[in-house]
Amino acid sequence: MSGLSSADLELVATAPLFSGIERDDLLALLSGAATVAYPKTALLFNQGDKADRFFVVLAGQVNLFAMTKTGQQSIIEIFTAIATFAEAAIFLTGEFPLNCEVLGGTRLVHVPAAPFLKHLSQHS
């Protein structure tokens, strides 16, 4: 993991969730955020895991899926650049409602929930 480069910060600023937010507020909301590269396909989280962060797709693809009764993946939603996902989970139940798989070659920004929510509560 590494912090956000200025290029990554500029990409994140174009995501609909962050559009129109002043740079200082954006930096505060992204306190502790880090860019993570996934060279191989990997499971990011499981249904029921604690939602202690949400994500911004910088490049690549992420699949949210449920498991069927027969053990097959049922893709619910696909995210590509520049989209945010899993932010609802930090506001609602505090748990991820689905499973998430990151395809190889994907780059994500992990945004920790605690500083994000703290800044929102102090600067609505």
VMD Tcl script that draws the C-alpha trace (Angstrom):
set ca {
  {0.00 0.00 0.00}
  {1.05 3.52 -0.60}
  {-0.59 6.90 -0.06}
  {-2.23 8.78 -2.90}
  {-0.07 10.32 -5.59}
  {-1.15 13.66 -7.00}
  {-2.21 11.87 -10.21}
  {-4.36 9.41 -8.22}
  {-5.86 12.29 -6.24}
  {-6.82 14.02 -9.49}
  {-8.52 10.83 -10.72}
  {-10.41 10.39 -7.45}
  {-11.61 13.99 -7.67}
  {-13.41 13.11 -10.93}
  {-15.53 10.39 -9.30}
  {-19.18 11.48 -8.98}
  {-19.07 11.07 -5.18}
  {-16.29 13.66 -4.94}
  {-17.18 16.04 -7.77}
  {-17.42 19.65 -6.72}
  {-15.66 19.13 -3.39}
  {-12.99 21.69 -2.50}
  {-9.44 20.30 -2.53}
  {-8.89 20.80 1.23}
  {-12.12 18.92 2.04}
  {-11.20 16.20 -0.44}
  {-7.82 15.75 1.24}
  {-9.51 15.56 4.65}
  {-12.08 13.03 3.42}
  {-9.29 10.91 1.98}
  {-7.17 11.00 5.12}
  {-5.43 7.65 5.40}
  {-6.49 6.57 1.91}
  {-4.06 4.43 -0.05}
  {-3.70 3.16 -3.60}
  {-3.44 -0.60 -3.93}
  {-2.56 -2.46 -7.14}
  {-3.90 -5.97 -7.75}
  {-1.71 -7.79 -10.29}
  {-3.83 -10.95 -9.97}
  {-7.53 -11.58 -9.51}
  {-8.29 -11.61 -5.77}
  {-11.16 -11.62 -3.32}
  {-11.42 -8.13 -1.79}
  {-14.06 -8.89 0.84}
  {-16.76 -11.38 1.75}
  {-20.41 -10.82 2.52}
  {-20.70 -10.02 6.24}
  {-17.15 -8.67 6.61}
  {-16.85 -5.42 8.55}
  {-17.23 -2.42 6.24}
  {-14.33 -0.39 7.55}
  {-13.55 1.21 4.18}
  {-14.91 1.92 0.74}
  {-13.17 2.05 -2.61}
  {-12.51 4.06 -5.76}
  {-11.63 2.17 -8.95}
  {-8.73 3.92 -10.68}
  {-8.21 1.26 -13.35}
  {-9.47 -2.24 -14.06}
  {-12.64 -3.96 -12.92}
  {-14.37 -5.05 -9.72}
  {-17.26 -7.52 -9.52}
  {-19.77 -7.54 -6.68}
  {-21.39 -10.94 -6.45}
  {-23.61 -13.21 -4.40}
  {-23.21 -16.94 -4.08}
  {-26.08 -19.09 -5.33}
  {-27.35 -22.15 -3.46}
  {-25.31 -24.28 -5.87}
  {-22.09 -22.42 -5.05}
  {-21.93 -20.40 -8.26}
  {-21.15 -16.68 -8.44}
  {-24.06 -14.46 -9.42}
  {-22.63 -11.09 -10.52}
  {-24.73 -8.27 -9.12}
  {-22.75 -5.25 -10.31}
  {-19.53 -4.46 -12.18}
  {-17.47 -1.35 -11.46}
  {-14.81 0.18 -13.69}
  {-12.82 3.43 -13.58}
  {-13.69 5.97 -12.13}
  {-16.36 4.60 -9.82}
  {-16.78 4.38 -6.07}
  {-18.29 1.34 -4.43}
  {-19.15 -0.05 -0.99}
  {-19.71 3.42 0.47}
  {-23.32 2.59 1.34}
  {-22.13 -0.22 3.62}
  {-20.20 2.21 5.86}
  {-23.36 4.30 6.33}
  {-25.92 1.52 6.73}
  {-25.15 -1.80 8.40}
  {-21.38 -1.51 8.80}
  {-21.04 -4.84 6.98}
  {-20.46 -5.59 3.31}
  {-23.73 -7.02 1.92}
  {-22.06 -8.88 -0.96}
  {-18.79 -10.51 -1.95}
  {-16.25 -8.60 -4.02}
  {-13.66 -9.79 -6.50}
  {-10.94 -7.58 -8.01}
  {-9.73 -8.59 -11.45}
  {-6.01 -8.70 -12.19}
  {-4.56 -5.38 -13.31}
  {-6.95 -3.35 -11.15}
  {-5.89 -0.36 -9.07}
  {-8.08 0.79 -6.19}
  {-8.01 3.54 -3.63}
  {-8.97 2.20 -0.21}
  {-10.73 4.97 1.77}
  {-10.91 4.22 5.51}
  {-14.39 4.75 6.94}
  {-13.49 6.30 10.31}
  {-11.71 9.47 9.12}
  {-14.17 9.85 6.24}
  {-17.21 9.66 8.54}
  {-15.57 11.89 11.16}
  {-14.91 14.63 8.59}
  {-18.46 14.36 7.27}
  {-19.91 14.69 10.78}
  {-17.79 17.77 11.49}
  {-18.31 19.43 8.10}
  {-21.73 18.52 6.80}
}
mol new
graphics top color blue
foreach p $ca { graphics top sphere $p radius 0.5 }
foreach p [lrange $ca 0 end-1] q [lrange $ca 1 end] { graphics top cylinder $p $q radius 0.2 }
display resetview
